[in-house]
Amino acid sequence: MSLKEKKALHRAYKSGSRAVLEKSFEETYETYKNLIWHIALDILDDKDSAEDAVQKCFADFFNSILKGKGRIKNVKYYLVSSIKYICWEMNRKKKVLPLDDERLNQETTVAQIDDSEDVIKMLAPLDKEEKRIVRMRIYDEMKFKEIAKTLHVSINVVTSKYQRAIKKVRDNYLAEQKGKDVD
């Protein structure tokens, strides 16, 4: 979604007109449905449950914009956060323990990679905050400024942690490749 489309969508949500809201909601749904579905599937590991979670996520989103609750500045971030919460609630109600944190936080980009286990392995040397920053930057496609605002830290902190995390991943990958070449 381009910046121009995002701004038009944001204006539509601010307008309050039900017809405009419905049209904008349809555009939002078409833009983000696959991303949200893959996240839900990744967490729930069941297609039917994932579809239920996605329906609930978008229904909650639509009801929220109709009622004018809160100001949604980043629709993608709002939807991703919502689907994760809905899935965790569904797992909690089923009394299913969620998988490890790295698996829960994989976004659709990971779902498109042939072997998501490789991604989890690549992120293993990172601490929790570094993983979160890398996810937000790469998978959620957030800008450093948005990440800094979300985490309540300065942009300099985010960029330096991101650069260190990428260096750790790169060094770990190169070390693994050298180990494979020796075998």
C-alpha positions, 0 to 999 in steps of 0.5 A: 500500500503506497503512502498516498493510499494510506493517507486516503484511507486514514482520511476516509476513517476520519470522515465518519461517513458509513458508505465511505467507511465501508468502501475503505474497510473493503480496501483494507480487508483486501490489502491485509487479509493474507498477512493477517491470515498467515499470522493467525495460521502460524499461531493457531496451526489450524486453518479453520481456527485461523479463518475464525480469528481473521473474521473476528479481527476484521469485525472488531476493526470495522466495529471500532472504526464505526464507533470512532473508538481511538485513533488508528494511526497505523492500520497494519500495526493495529491489525497485526497486534489485534490478530496476535491477541485474538489468537493468543486468547483462542489458545488460552481458551482452548488451554493450549500452551503457545509455541515459543516466542520466536514462532509466535511472532513470525509474520507472513514474510516468514510464511512465504519462506520455504523453511521458517525453521531456518528463520527461527534458527537465524534469529536465535542469537538475538535477545528478545528486544533485538528480535522484536526490532528486527521483526518490526523493521523487516516483517511489519515494514515499520520505519525506525521512527515508528518502532522508536515510538512504539517501544518508547525509545529514541530512534538512535537506540532502535537503529543501533540495536537493529544494526547490532542484531543484523550483524549478529545474524550475519556473523552467525550465518557465516559461521554456520556456512563455514561449519558446513564447508568443513564437513 
